[in-house]
Amino acid sequence: MDQSEVEYKVKPRIQKGKQVEILMEENACFYDLTYYLNGCTNQNPDADEDERQITPTLNLLNISYDVSEYIGPWWKGACFRKKKQKRVVNDINVQFRSGELTAILGSSGSGKTSLLDIIASRSNGRIGGKVYYNNYLCTAEVIKQYAAYVMQADRLLHNLTVRETIRYAALLRLPGKMNSKEIDEKVNKAIAEMGLKHVADSRIGGSVVRGISGGERRRVTIAIQLLQDPKILLLDEPTTGLDSCTTRHLVSSLSDIAHNGKIVILTIHQPRSDVFKMFDKIGLLSMGEMVYFGKSGQMVEYFQDLGYPCPTYASPFDHYVDLASIDRRNHERELETMSKVQKLVQAFSNSSINDENIHNIEEETMRHSTRRTMLFFFKPQPPSLMRVLYCLIGRMLVNLKRDRTIYMSRLVMLSLFVPFVCAFLGHIKTDQKSIQDRIGLMYQSVGVPTYVGILIAVGVFPPLRDLYFRECRDGLYSTTSFLLSYAIHIIPFQAISAMIFSIIVYWVTGLHPSWSRFAIYYATIFVLHFIGEIMTVGVMGVFFNPQIANSTSALILSASVLIATGFLRSFPSMLDIFQWGSWLSVMKYSAEILVANEFSGLNFTCPPMPNIPCQYPTGEKYLADYYPDAVEHMRRNFWALGGFMVSFLFFTIVAFKIRGIPNLH
């Protein structure tokens, strides 16, 4: 076939696709207008057509997807690096039908996950073409109501049971008007549908504590998405890391779900031959273009007619994925395989199977809407804010109390510093030398609670953050709700931990013997402990790596203690910029509170020898030299601590919102 014949056959098809797209936009606008003017039940469809069994479809018309990528090293910055457009998906025309299980095959980088992102309205680049479900443009609202997306990674809390995991998800996903009995029925149905009854009361488990198997974790993730009874189920690499037996059972369950009237689409990287016949349709992608899309039973015959028969005893999946892959071991092999793939793409574009696909899309998209194809756009009453907070806080507490290591670290990690402080300082006296001892104790009282807060946040928060990324992407709750729940659930533990630390350190070291002053000391320790953890959580919203977040938070707090407390160097002797900057640090106000609380009203003994001067006979004399007006500013400083608590929580929310949700694939 020469080039002119190829162009002659391809051009009408492209024009035809454009015509379909234009007409579809007109029809969609007309039907949307009719829907909003006449309501859901005032349609008068053709009676004969309404009586026919109409299968819901998902149609992709002339889909292309371009993403931006920077050229050059990252340290040049966005302003100095060139940016180019990369086409990830190109000219895709396919139809997915209800009651069919469709597998999208292809090697890494072929565009499988990008195709799912386009359907799910989760893409970040520029999309060409349209996606329609039952003649309606698939916007984010349509997808949220009718589709569910199961991502590749299982983000589950290891200490919860299967039933608890699904029930907490149901509380967040199901309408607010549903009562506890109705929610339990939904949970039990999802457990039964995914074959999880035998492990319903078993823990999810993780790398340390053994729980359910990897295949069962995948089933739990799918069961969560089935709670809302979606019409479209998208799954990204659901069989990754599973053995052949588990893979077969999982695909069999997905096939049953599809045949019960849903559109089920999954991507798969290395499928096994024993699941070949379970797929109703197969799409084979390479370099973002469709090499084959049709019935699974026709694939071998199709490639055999092209001159690529499947060898005896070879898996058709493996063989044809290899056939459509690019070999990049050297330049010659890359050019050779790219040329072969381009011929395969061209052959499918001119094939009768593709003609049938386009004909089906035209027939479906040109058909008038009826009651059977009408989409009912409604927004069920979401769970109330109180239910969301109750669910999030309850889930965090259950997950925490099941892990003895984390639970005890929250309560006693701060207290582990107590023996070192008490053994080093002992019972502080009231002579001139004790002034330095008290300043050292104040230094430890300011630094230790914040640093322990860093350690706890780094060890506890990442699994909760990963789960938040998935659920916030599904639109279950806001960033504010999640972080507010986290802050509320840590307060009791920090209050107890700060109390144990304070009551031992304060009375064993012999600080000012007053319960009212002890209360001030305790309140300061509690606030610093809280701020250390919340600030680290905010840093982990910016840096996804916990080790980097740990180092960054420790650096910030260490610099604050060095500059803003006046313990290591007096304020008058520091540079002006440091003196000004100290007003922006919580350490300045907490240090003034602790010093004023301890030194005010304290009398020091002087050396018995008359030739040695008594520099600070009273605490007020010391405060006048180094912390003037600290006593008078006590109320102001406490207001500042409260403001810093709110400010750090606000900073954490803003950090998460600006950074956004990463690519969870």
C-alpha positions as CSV (number, residue, x, y, z in Angstrom):
1,M,0.0,0.0,0.0
2,D,1.5,3.3,-1.0
3,Q,1.4,6.6,0.9
4,S,-1.5,8.1,-1.1
5,E,-3.7,5.2,-0.4
6,V,-3.0,5.4,3.3
7,E,-3.8,9.2,3.4
8,Y,-7.0,8.6,1.4
9,K,-8.3,6.0,3.9
10,V,-7.2,7.9,7.0
11,K,-8.5,11.4,6.2
12,P,-12.2,10.6,5.9
13,R,-12.0,8.8,9.2
14,I,-10.5,11.8,10.9
15,Q,-13.1,14.1,9.4
16,K,-15.8,11.7,10.5
17,G,-14.5,11.8,14.1
18,K,-14.6,15.6,14.1
19,Q,-18.1,15.6,12.8
20,V,-19.2,13.3,15.6
21,E,-17.5,15.5,18.2
22,I,-19.3,18.6,16.9
23,L,-22.7,17.0,16.8
24,M,-22.1,15.5,20.2
25,E,-21.4,18.9,21.7
26,E,-24.6,20.2,20.2
27,N,-26.6,17.2,21.5
28,A,-25.0,17.5,25.0
29,C,-25.9,21.2,25.2
30,F,-29.5,20.5,24.1
31,Y,-30.0,17.6,26.5
32,D,-28.4,19.5,29.4
33,L,-30.7,22.4,28.7
34,T,-33.7,20.1,28.5
35,Y,-32.7,18.4,31.7
36,Y,-32.5,21.6,33.7
37,L,-35.7,23.1,32.2
38,N,-37.9,20.1,32.3
39,G,-36.5,18.3,35.3
40,C,-35.6,14.6,35.6
41,T,-39.0,13.1,34.9
42,N,-40.7,15.3,32.3
43,Q,-38.9,13.8,29.3
44,N,-41.1,12.3,26.5
45,P,-38.8,9.9,24.8
46,D,-39.7,7.7,21.9
47,A,-41.7,4.8,23.3
48,D,-40.2,2.2,21.0
49,E,-36.7,3.3,21.8
50,D,-37.4,3.4,25.5
51,E,-38.5,-0.2,25.4
52,R,-35.2,-1.4,24.0
53,Q,-32.5,-2.6,26.3
54,I,-29.9,0.1,26.1
55,T,-26.4,-0.6,27.4
56,P,-24.6,2.3,29.1
57,T,-21.4,3.2,27.3
58,L,-18.3,5.2,27.9
59,N,-17.0,6.8,24.7
60,L,-13.6,8.4,24.0
61,L,-13.5,10.6,21.0
62,N,-10.2,11.8,19.4
63,I,-8.4,11.8,22.7
64,S,-5.0,13.3,23.0
65,Y,-3.0,14.3,26.1
66,D,-0.1,16.6,26.3
67,V,2.1,17.3,29.3
68,S,4.8,19.8,29.9
69,E,8.3,18.8,31.0
70,Y,11.4,20.9,31.7
71,I,14.6,20.3,29.9
72,G,17.9,20.6,31.8
73,P,19.0,20.2,35.4
74,W,16.6,21.3,38.2
75,W,19.0,23.8,39.7
76,K,18.5,26.1,36.8
77,G,15.0,26.7,38.0
78,A,11.8,27.1,36.0
79,C,12.7,30.5,34.7
80,F,15.9,29.3,33.0
81,R,14.9,25.9,31.8
82,K,13.2,25.3,28.5
83,K,9.8,23.7,28.6
84,K,8.5,21.4,25.9
85,Q,5.2,19.6,25.3
86,K,5.2,15.8,25.3
87,R,2.3,13.9,23.8
88,V,1.5,11.0,26.1
89,V,-1.8,9.8,24.4
90,N,-2.6,10.4,20.8
91,D,-5.8,10.0,18.8
92,I,-7.7,7.4,20.8
93,N,-11.2,6.4,19.8
94,V,-12.6,3.6,21.9
95,Q,-15.9,2.5,23.5
96,F,-16.3,0.8,26.8
97,R,-19.7,-0.9,27.4
98,S,-21.5,-1.9,30.6
99,G,-21.2,-5.6,31.4
100,E,-17.7,-5.9,29.9
101,L,-14.3,-6.3,31.6
102,T,-11.7,-4.4,29.6
103,A,-7.9,-4.7,30.1
104,I,-5.5,-2.0,28.8
105,L,-2.1,-3.5,28.1
106,G,1.2,-2.0,27.3
107,S,4.8,-1.7,28.5
108,S,5.9,1.0,31.0
109,G,5.4,4.5,29.6
110,S,2.8,3.4,27.0
111,G,0.1,5.7,28.4
112,K,-2.1,3.2,30.3
113,T,-2.3,5.2,33.5
114,S,-2.6,8.5,31.6
115,L,-5.7,7.1,29.8
116,L,-7.3,6.3,33.2
117,D,-6.4,9.7,34.5
118,I,-8.2,11.3,31.5
119,I,-11.3,9.3,32.1
120,A,-11.2,10.1,35.8
121,S,-10.7,13.8,35.2
122,R,-7.4,13.7,37.2
123,S,-5.1,14.7,34.4
124,N,-2.7,17.6,34.8
125,G,-1.9,18.4,31.2
126,R,-3.8,19.6,28.1
127,I,-6.5,17.2,26.8
128,G,-7.8,17.1,23.3
129,G,-11.0,15.3,22.4
130,K,-14.0,14.4,24.6
131,V,-15.0,11.7,27.0
132,Y,-18.7,10.9,27.2
133,Y,-20.7,8.7,29.5
134,N,-24.3,8.1,28.1
135,N,-24.0,11.1,25.8
136,Y,-22.9,13.4,28.7
137,L,-19.5,15.1,28.8
138,C,-17.5,13.5,31.6
139,T,-16.7,16.4,33.9
140,A,-15.3,16.0,37.4
141,E,-18.8,16.1,38.9
142,V,-20.0,13.3,36.6
143,I,-17.0,11.2,37.4
144,K,-17.4,11.8,41.1
145,Q,-21.0,10.6,41.0
146,Y,-20.7,7.7,38.6
147,A,-17.1,6.4,38.7
148,A,-14.6,5.1,41.2
149,Y,-10.8,5.0,40.8
150,V,-8.7,2.3,42.5
151,M,-5.1,3.4,42.5
152,Q,-2.1,1.1,42.3
153,A,-0.9,1.5,45.8
154,D,-2.9,0.3,48.8
155,R,-3.1,3.1,51.3
156,L,-4.6,1.5,54.4
157,L,-3.9,1.8,58.1
158,H,-2.1,-1.3,59.2
159,N,-3.7,-1.6,62.7
160,L,-7.3,-1.5,61.6
161,T,-9.3,-4.7,60.8
162,V,-10.9,-5.2,57.3
163,R,-14.3,-4.4,58.6
164,E,-13.2,-1.3,60.5
165,T,-11.3,0.0,57.4
166,I,-14.4,-0.4,55.2
167,R,-16.8,1.0,57.8
168,Y,-14.7,4.1,58.4
169,A,-14.6,4.6,54.6
170,A,-18.4,4.2,54.5
171,L,-18.9,6.9,57.1
172,L,-16.9,9.3,54.9
173,R,-18.3,8.2,51.6
174,L,-22.0,7.5,52.1
175,P,-24.7,10.2,52.3
176,G,-25.2,11.9,55.7
177,K,-28.8,10.8,56.0
178,M,-27.9,7.1,56.1
179,N,-28.2,5.6,59.6
180,S,-25.8,3.1,61.2
181,K,-27.9,0.1,60.1
182,E,-27.9,1.1,56.5
183,I,-24.2,1.8,56.6
184,D,-23.5,-1.7,58.1
185,E,-25.6,-3.2,55.3
186,K,-23.4,-1.5,52.7
187,V,-20.3,-2.6,54.5
188,N,-21.4,-6.2,54.6
189,K,-22.4,-6.2,51.0
190,A,-19.0,-4.8,49.9
191,I,-17.2,-7.4,52.1
192,A,-19.3,-10.2,50.6
193,E,-18.9,-8.9,47.0
194,M,-15.1,-9.0,47.2
195,G,-14.9,-12.3,49.1
196,L,-13.5,-10.9,52.4
197,K,-15.8,-12.6,54.9
198,H,-13.1,-15.0,56.2
199,V,-10.8,-12.0,57.0
200,A,-13.4,-9.4,57.9
201,D,-12.1,-9.2,61.5
202,S,-8.4,-9.6,60.7
203,R,-6.0,-6.7,60.8
204,I,-4.7,-5.2,57.6
205,G,-1.1,-5.6,58.8
206,G,2.1,-4.3,57.4
207,S,5.8,-4.9,56.9
208,V,6.3,-5.6,60.6
209,V,3.1,-7.0,61.9
210,R,1.7,-9.8,59.8
211,G,-1.9,-9.2,58.5
212,I,-3.9,-10.2,55.5
213,S,-2.3,-11.1,52.2
214,G,-1.5,-8.7,49.4
215,G,-4.4,-9.9,47.3
216,E,-6.8,-9.4,50.2
217,R,-5.5,-5.9,50.7
218,R,-6.2,-5.2,47.0
219,R,-9.7,-6.5,47.6
220,V,-10.2,-4.2,50.5
221,T,-9.2,-1.2,48.4
222,I,-11.6,-2.2,45.7
223,A,-14.4,-2.9,48.3
224,I,-14.0,0.7,49.6
225,Q,-14.6,2.0,46.1
226,L,-17.7,-0.2,45.7
227,L,-19.4,1.3,48.7
228,Q,-21.0,4.0,46.5
229,D,-22.1,1.5,43.8
230,P,-20.3,3.2,40.9
231,K,-21.3,2.6,37.3
232,I,-17.7,2.9,36.1
233,L,-14.8,1.2,38.0
234,L,-11.2,2.1,37.0
235,L,-8.3,0.2,38.3
236,D,-4.6,1.0,37.9
237,E,-2.4,-2.1,37.9
238,P,-4.5,-4.1,40.4
239,T,-2.5,-7.3,40.0
240,T,0.9,-5.8,40.6
241,G,2.9,-7.9,43.2
242,L,0.3,-10.7,43.2
243,D,1.0,-14.4,42.5
244,S,-0.8,-16.2,39.7
245,C,-3.5,-17.8,41.9
246,T,-4.3,-14.5,43.6
247,T,-4.3,-12.6,40.3
248,R,-6.7,-15.1,38.8
249,H,-9.1,-14.9,41.7
250,L,-9.0,-11.0,41.7
251,V,-9.6,-10.8,37.9
252,S,-12.5,-13.3,38.3
253,S,-14.1,-11.1,41.0
254,L,-13.7,-8.0,38.7
255,S,-15.3,-10.0,35.8
256,D,-18.3,-10.8,38.1
257,I,-18.6,-7.1,39.0
258,A,-18.5,-6.2,35.3
259,H,-21.1,-8.8,34.2
260,N,-23.4,-7.4,36.9
261,G,-23.8,-4.3,34.9
262,K,-20.8,-2.1,35.4
263,I,-18.1,-0.7,33.1
264,V,-14.8,-2.1,34.5
265,I,-11.5,-1.0,33.0
266,L,-8.1,-2.0,34.4
267,T,-4.6,-1.5,33.3
268,I,-2.2,-4.4,33.5
269,H,1.6,-4.6,32.9
270,Q,2.4,-8.3,32.8
271,P,-0.8,-10.3,32.5
272,R,-0.7,-14.1,32.7
273,S,-2.2,-16.4,30.1
274,D,-4.6,-18.0,32.6
275,V,-6.6,-14.7,32.8
276,F,-6.6,-14.1,29.1
277,K,-10.1,-15.5,28.6
278,M,-11.6,-13.5,31.5
279,F,-11.3,-10.2,29.7
280,D,-14.1,-9.3,27.3
281,K,-12.1,-6.7,25.5
282,I,-8.4,-5.8,25.3
283,G,-6.7,-2.6,24.4
284,L,-3.0,-2.6,23.6
285,L,-1.2,0.7,23.8
286,S,2.3,1.7,22.6
287,M,3.8,5.2,22.8
288,G,0.3,6.5,23.6
289,E,-1.4,5.1,20.5
290,M,-3.7,2.2,20.2
291,V,-2.2,-0.9,18.5
292,Y,-5.3,-3.0,19.1
293,F,-8.7,-2.6,20.8
294,G,-11.3,-5.3,20.4
295,K,-12.6,-8.6,21.7
296,S,-10.0,-10.7,23.5
297,G,-10.9,-13.7,21.3
298,Q,-10.0,-11.8,18.1
299,M,-6.6,-10.5,19.2
300,V,-4.5,-13.5,18.2
301,E,-6.3,-13.9,14.9
302,Y,-5.9,-10.2,14.2
303,F,-2.1,-10.2,14.7
304,Q,-1.8,-13.5,12.9
305,D,-3.4,-11.9,9.8
306,L,-0.8,-9.1,10.1
307,G,2.0,-11.6,10.0
308,Y,2.7,-11.9,13.7
309,P,1.4,-15.3,14.9
310,C,1.6,-16.2,18.5
311,P,4.2,-18.9,19.1
312,T,3.0,-22.2,20.5
313,Y,3.0,-22.4,24.3
314,A,3.6,-18.6,24.5
315,S,1.3,-16.3,26.4
316,P,-0.6,-14.0,23.9
317,F,-0.4,-11.2,26.4
318,D,3.4,-11.4,26.9
319,H,4.1,-11.9,23.2
320,Y,2.0,-9.0,21.9
321,V,3.1,-6.6,24.6
322,D,6.7,-7.3,23.6
323,L,5.7,-6.9,20.0
324,A,4.4,-3.4,20.7
325,S,7.2,-2.3,22.9
326,I,10.2,-0.1,22.1
327,D,13.6,-1.7,22.5
328,R,16.0,1.1,23.7
329,R,19.1,-1.0,24.3
330,N,20.8,0.8,21.4
331,H,19.9,3.3,18.7
332,E,19.5,0.8,15.9
333,R,17.1,-1.4,17.9
334,E,15.1,1.7,18.9
335,L,14.6,2.9,15.4
336,E,13.7,-0.6,14.2
337,T,11.1,-1.2,16.9
338,M,9.7,2.3,16.6
339,S,9.2,1.7,12.9
340,K,7.5,-1.6,13.6
341,V,5.1,0.0,16.2
342,Q,4.2,2.8,13.8
343,K,3.2,0.2,11.2
344,L,1.1,-1.7,13.8
345,V,-0.6,1.6,14.7
346,Q,-1.3,2.4,11.1
347,A,-2.6,-1.1,10.4
348,F,-5.1,-0.9,13.3
349,S,-6.2,2.5,12.2
350,N,-7.1,1.0,8.8
351,S,-8.6,-2.2,10.2
352,S,-12.2,-3.4,10.1
353,I,-12.1,-3.7,13.9
354,N,-11.3,0.0,14.3
355,D,-14.0,0.8,11.7
356,E,-16.5,-1.1,13.8
357,N,-15.3,0.7,17.0
358,I,-15.8,4.1,15.3
359,H,-19.2,3.0,13.9
360,N,-20.3,2.0,17.4
361,I,-19.2,5.4,18.8
362,E,-21.1,7.2,16.1
363,E,-24.2,5.2,16.6
364,E,-24.1,5.7,20.4
365,T,-23.3,9.4,20.4
366,M,-25.7,10.3,17.7
367,R,-28.6,8.5,19.5
368,H,-31.2,10.6,21.3
369,S,-31.3,10.4,25.0
370,T,-34.1,8.5,26.8
371,R,-35.0,7.8,30.3
372,R,-32.6,4.8,30.2
373,T,-29.7,7.0,29.2
374,M,-30.5,10.1,31.1
375,L,-28.0,10.9,33.8
376,F,-29.5,12.1,37.1
377,F,-27.3,14.8,38.5
378,F,-28.0,15.1,42.1
379,K,-25.8,15.9,45.1
380,P,-26.7,13.7,48.0
381,Q,-26.3,15.4,51.4
382,P,-22.7,14.8,52.4
383,P,-21.7,13.7,55.9
384,S,-21.8,16.5,58.4
385,L,-18.6,18.1,59.6
386,M,-19.1,16.6,63.0
387,R,-19.4,13.1,61.5
388,V,-16.3,13.6,59.4
389,L,-14.3,14.8,62.4
390,Y,-15.7,12.0,64.6
391,C,-14.8,9.4,61.9
392,L,-11.3,10.8,61.4
393,I,-10.5,11.2,65.1
394,G,-11.9,7.8,65.9
395,R,-9.9,6.1,63.2
396,M,-6.7,7.8,64.3
397,L,-7.2,6.8,67.9
398,V,-8.1,3.1,67.0
399,N,-5.0,2.9,64.8
400,L,-2.9,4.4,67.6
401,K,-4.0,2.3,70.5
402,R,-3.4,-0.9,68.5
403,D,0.3,-0.1,68.1
404,R,2.0,-0.3,71.5
405,T,5.2,1.2,70.2
406,I,3.6,4.4,68.9
407,Y,1.2,4.6,71.8
408,M,3.8,4.4,74.4
409,S,6.2,6.7,72.6
410,R,3.5,9.4,72.6
411,L,3.1,9.1,76.3
412,V,6.7,8.5,77.6
413,M,9.2,9.7,74.9
414,L,9.3,13.2,76.4
415,S,9.8,11.7,79.8
416,L,12.8,9.7,78.6
417,F,14.8,13.0,78.9
418,V,13.9,13.4,82.5
419,P,16.6,11.1,84.0
420,F,19.3,12.9,82.1
421,V,18.1,16.3,83.1
422,C,17.7,15.4,86.8
423,A,21.0,13.4,87.0
424,F,22.9,16.3,85.4
425,L,21.4,19.1,87.4
426,G,20.2,17.4,90.6
427,H,18.4,19.6,93.1
428,I,19.3,23.2,92.2
429,K,20.4,25.4,95.0
430,T,20.0,29.2,95.4
431,D,23.6,30.4,95.3
432,Q,25.1,32.5,92.6
433,K,26.2,29.4,90.6
434,S,22.6,28.1,90.5
435,I,21.7,30.9,88.1
436,Q,23.6,29.2,85.3
437,D,22.0,25.9,86.3
438,R,18.6,27.4,86.0
439,I,19.3,28.9,82.6
440,G,20.5,25.5,81.4
441,L,17.3,24.0,82.7
442,M,15.3,26.6,80.9
443,Y,17.2,25.9,77.7
444,Q,16.4,22.2,78.0
445,S,12.8,23.0,78.8
446,V,12.4,25.0,75.6
447,G,14.3,22.7,73.3
448,V,13.4,19.2,74.4
449,P,9.5,19.3,74.0
450,T,9.8,20.7,70.5
451,Y,12.4,18.2,69.4
452,V,10.4,15.3,70.8
453,G,7.4,16.6,68.8
454,I,9.5,16.4,65.7
455,L,10.4,12.8,66.4
456,I,6.9,11.7,67.0
457,A,5.4,13.4,64.0
458,V,8.0,11.9,61.7
459,G,7.3,8.4,63.0
460,V,3.5,8.6,63.2
461,F,2.2,11.0,60.5
462,P,3.3,9.6,57.1
463,P,0.8,6.7,56.9
464,L,-2.0,9.1,57.8
465,R,-0.8,11.5,55.2
466,D,-0.8,8.9,52.5
467,L,-4.3,7.9,53.4
468,Y,-5.3,11.6,53.3
469,F,-3.9,12.0,49.8
470,R,-6.1,9.2,48.5
471,E,-9.3,10.2,50.3
472,C,-8.9,13.9,49.6
473,R,-8.3,13.1,45.9
474,D,-11.7,11.2,46.1
475,G,-13.3,14.4,47.5
476,L,-14.2,12.9,50.9
477,Y,-13.1,15.7,53.1
478,S,-11.0,18.9,53.1
479,T,-7.5,19.5,54.1
480,T,-8.8,21.6,57.0
481,S,-10.9,18.7,58.4
482,F,-8.0,16.3,58.2
483,L,-5.5,18.5,59.9
484,L,-7.9,19.7,62.5
485,S,-8.8,16.1,63.4
486,Y,-5.1,15.3,63.7
487,A,-4.5,18.3,66.0
488,I,-7.5,17.4,68.2
489,H,-6.5,13.7,68.5
490,I,-2.9,14.5,69.7
491,I,-3.9,17.0,72.4
492,P,-4.7,14.5,75.1
493,F,-1.5,12.5,74.6
494,Q,0.6,15.6,74.6
495,A,-1.1,16.9,77.7
496,I,-0.3,13.7,79.5
497,S,3.2,13.5,78.2
498,A,3.9,17.2,79.1
499,M,2.4,16.6,82.6
500,I,4.7,13.6,83.3
501,F,7.8,15.6,82.1
502,S,6.9,18.8,84.0
503,I,5.9,17.3,87.3
504,I,9.1,15.4,87.7
505,V,11.5,18.0,86.3
506,Y,9.9,20.9,88.2
507,W,9.8,19.4,91.6
508,V,12.9,17.2,91.5
509,T,15.2,20.0,90.4
510,G,13.7,22.3,93.0
511,L,12.3,25.2,90.9
512,H,10.1,27.9,92.5
513,P,7.9,26.0,95.0
514,S,4.5,27.2,93.9
515,W,1.7,25.3,92.2
516,S,0.5,28.3,90.3
517,R,4.0,28.7,88.8
518,F,4.1,25.0,88.1
519,A,0.9,25.4,86.1
520,I,2.6,28.2,84.0
521,Y,5.7,25.9,83.5
522,Y,3.4,23.0,82.5
523,A,1.4,25.1,80.1
524,T,4.5,26.4,78.3
525,I,5.9,22.8,77.9
526,F,2.6,21.6,76.5
527,V,2.4,24.5,74.0
528,L,6.0,23.9,72.8
529,H,5.3,20.1,72.5
530,F,2.2,20.8,70.4
531,I,3.9,23.4,68.2
532,G,6.9,21.1,67.5
533,E,4.7,18.3,66.2
534,I,2.3,20.6,64.2
535,M,5.2,22.5,62.6
536,T,6.8,19.2,61.5
537,V,3.5,18.1,60.0
538,G,3.4,21.3,58.0
539,V,6.9,20.7,56.8
540,M,5.9,17.2,55.8
541,G,3.2,18.8,53.7
542,V,6.0,20.5,51.7
543,F,8.7,17.7,51.8
544,F,7.2,14.3,51.2
545,N,10.4,12.6,52.5
546,P,10.1,12.2,56.3
547,Q,13.9,12.4,56.8
548,I,14.1,15.7,54.9
549,A,11.2,17.0,57.0
550,N,12.9,15.9,60.2
551,S,16.2,17.6,59.3
552,T,14.4,20.8,58.2
553,S,12.2,21.0,61.3
554,A,15.2,20.4,63.6
555,L,17.2,23.1,61.8
556,I,14.4,25.6,62.1
557,L,13.9,25.0,65.8
558,S,17.6,24.8,66.6
559,A,18.1,28.2,65.0
560,S,15.1,29.6,66.9
561,V,16.5,28.4,70.2
562,L,19.9,29.9,69.4
563,I,18.7,33.3,68.3
564,A,15.5,34.0,70.1
565,T,15.9,32.7,73.7
566,G,18.9,34.7,74.9
567,F,20.1,31.6,76.8
568,L,23.3,31.2,74.8
569,R,23.9,34.8,74.0
570,S,22.3,37.9,75.4
571,F,20.1,40.0,73.1
572,P,22.0,43.2,73.3
573,S,25.2,41.5,72.0
574,M,23.5,40.0,68.9
575,L,23.2,41.6,65.5
576,D,20.1,43.8,65.0
577,I,18.7,41.5,62.3
578,F,18.7,38.6,64.8
579,Q,17.1,40.8,67.5
580,W,14.3,41.8,65.1
581,G,13.9,38.2,63.8
582,S,13.5,36.9,67.3
583,W,10.1,38.6,67.5
584,L,8.8,36.1,64.9
585,S,9.9,33.1,66.9
586,V,7.8,31.3,69.5
587,M,11.0,30.6,71.4
588,K,11.4,34.2,72.5
589,Y,8.0,34.4,74.2
590,S,8.3,30.9,75.8
591,A,11.8,31.7,77.1
592,E,10.6,35.0,78.7
593,I,7.7,33.2,80.3
594,L,9.9,30.5,81.8
595,V,12.6,32.9,83.0
596,A,10.1,35.3,84.5
597,N,8.2,32.5,86.1
598,E,11.3,31.2,87.8
599,F,13.4,34.2,88.7
600,S,10.6,36.6,89.8
601,G,10.6,36.7,93.7
602,L,13.6,34.5,94.0
603,N,16.4,35.4,96.4
604,F,20.0,34.1,95.9
605,T,22.6,33.7,98.6
606,C,25.9,35.5,98.3
607,P,29.4,34.3,98.8
608,P,30.5,34.6,102.5
609,M,33.8,36.3,101.6
610,P,33.4,40.1,101.5
611,N,36.0,40.6,98.7
612,I,33.8,38.6,96.2
613,P,30.9,40.8,95.0
614,C,27.3,39.5,95.0
615,Q,26.2,40.2,91.5
616,Y,22.6,39.0,91.6
617,P,21.1,38.9,95.1
618,T,17.6,38.6,93.7
619,G,16.0,37.2,90.6
620,E,14.6,40.6,89.7
621,K,18.2,41.9,89.3
622,Y,19.0,39.2,86.8
623,L,15.7,39.8,84.9
624,A,16.5,43.6,84.8
625,D,19.8,42.9,83.1
626,Y,18.8,40.2,80.6
627,Y,15.0,40.0,80.3
628,P,13.6,43.5,81.2
629,D,9.9,43.8,81.6
630,A,9.5,40.0,81.3
631,V,7.2,39.8,84.3
632,E,5.0,42.6,83.0
633,H,4.8,41.0,79.6
634,M,3.7,37.6,81.0
635,R,0.1,38.0,79.8
636,R,1.2,39.3,76.4
637,N,3.6,36.3,76.0
638,F,0.8,33.8,76.7
639,W,-1.4,35.4,74.1
640,A,1.6,35.1,71.7
641,L,1.9,31.4,72.5
642,G,-1.8,30.9,71.7
643,G,-1.4,32.9,68.5
644,F,1.5,30.7,67.5
645,M,-0.5,27.6,68.1
646,V,-3.2,28.8,65.7
647,S,-0.6,30.2,63.3
648,F,1.3,27.0,63.0
649,L,-1.9,25.1,62.4
650,F,-2.9,27.6,59.7
651,F,0.6,27.3,58.2
652,T,0.2,23.6,58.0
653,I,-3.2,23.8,56.2
654,V,-1.8,26.4,53.7
655,A,1.3,24.2,53.1
656,F,-0.8,21.2,52.3
657,K,-3.1,23.2,50.0
658,I,-0.3,24.9,48.1
659,R,1.7,21.7,47.7
660,G,-1.3,19.8,46.6
661,I,-1.8,16.1,46.2
662,P,1.1,14.3,44.5
663,N,0.8,11.8,41.7
664,L,-0.4,8.7,43.7
665,H,0.6,6.2,41.0
